[in-house]
């Protein structure tokens, strides 16, 4: 996963992205599902995060979520 982050970062960092990374299901608490930060590049992100947002929706639906503007 780190290699994937590195390649994406190297190809896209000049486009204005500020972060590339993975969130993983928290392995120790299956009854209280949360996502923890995995391999990443550049700015750190919040960890753990709940399943209520777009990341949780991606896990629940097993589908990529495309967010054009994370601020909106």
Rosetta blueprint (number, residue, H / E / L):
1 X L
2 X H
3 X H
4 X H
5 X H
6 X H
7 X H
8 X H
9 X H
10 X H
11 X H
12 X H
13 X H
14 X H
15 X H
16 X L
17 X L
18 X L
19 X E
20 X E
21 X E
22 X E
23 X E
24 X E
25 X E
26 X L
27 X L
28 X L
29 X L
30 X L
31 X L
32 X L
33 X L
34 X L
35 X E
36 X E
37 X E
38 X E
39 X E
40 X E
41 X E
42 X E
43 X L
44 X L
45 X L
46 X L
47 X L
48 X L
49 X E
50 X L
51 X L
52 X L
53 X L
54 X H
55 X H
56 X H
57 X H
58 X H
59 X H
60 X H
61 X H
62 X L
63 X L
64 X L
65 X L
66 X L
67 X L
68 X L
69 X L
70 X L
71 X L
72 X L
